[in-house]
Amino acid sequence: MKTEKIKLYRMQLGMTQTDFANMIGIDRSYLNQIENGKIRPGMATLEKIARGLNKSLKDFF
């Protein structure tokens, strides 16, 4: 999984980590860890992220 794409897609939308995390219902520090490759999100969280970014799951692999 390419978690760095999450940050790229989020930034293309002009959203801060805080705004995006609040929009999809996760903690900002958790999103930060995902974007920086420190942890891998579970499938449910990845689905929330993908929906929030208007992407499909395959865009992250």
C-alpha positions in Angstrom: 0.0 0.0 0.0 1.3 3.5 -0.8 0.2 5.6 2.1 2.1 8.6 0.8 -0.6 8.9 -1.9 -3.1 9.7 0.9 -1.3 12.9 1.7 -0.9 13.8 -1.9 -4.6 13.4 -2.7 -5.6 15.2 0.5 -3.3 18.2 -0.3 -4.7 18.3 -3.9 -8.1 18.9 -2.3 -6.6 21.7 -0.2 -7.5 20.1 3.1 -5.5 20.1 6.3 -5.0 16.9 8.2 -7.4 18.2 10.9 -10.2 19.1 8.5 -9.9 15.8 6.6 -9.6 13.7 9.7 -12.7 15.4 11.1 -14.6 14.9 7.8 -14.0 11.2 7.7 -14.3 10.6 11.5 -10.8 9.6 12.5 -8.2 11.2 14.8 -5.8 13.7 13.2 -2.8 12.0 14.9 -3.9 8.7 13.5 -4.1 10.2 10.0 -0.6 11.7 10.4 0.8 8.3 11.3 -0.9 6.7 8.3 0.3 9.5 5.9 3.9 9.1 7.2 3.9 5.3 6.8 4.3 4.6 10.5 1.1 2.5 10.6 -1.1 0.8 8.1 -4.8 1.5 8.3 -7.3 -1.2 8.5 -9.7 -1.8 5.7 -12.6 0.1 7.3 -10.3 3.2 7.8 -8.9 2.9 4.3 -12.4 2.8 2.9 -13.3 6.0 4.8 -10.1 7.7 3.5 -10.9 6.6 -0.1 -14.5 7.8 0.1 -13.3 11.1 1.6 -10.8 11.6 -1.2 -13.3 10.5 -4.0 -10.9 7.6 -4.9 -11.2 3.9 -5.2 -9.3 1.5 -3.0 -7.2 0.4 -6.0 -5.7 4.0 -6.1 -3.7 3.2 -3.0 -2.1 0.0 -4.2 
